Amino acid sequence: MRRLLGVAVVAAGMALAFWLVLGPSSDWEGAARFLHFALLLSCFLVIGGGVRLIFPDKSTDEVAESAG
């Protein structure tokens, strides 16, 4: 279930990034251009978060070893 959510998050982030890159850029002028850039950078963070959902650092099936 977690991996499916990760795939959906990555797909949504990529769709928004593609729309921002390939969409009409002439509408973004002045201060809105900075908002456009910040939104595009946040898409990369969303994609990275989705990838972490798909491939977690530690397996959930793995039992944590206790020190001692």
Secondary structure, DSSP 4 states (H G I P E B T S, - for coil): -HHHHHHHHHHHHHHHHHHHHHS-GGG--THHHHHHHHHHHHHHHHHHHHHHHHS-SS-SSSPPPPP-
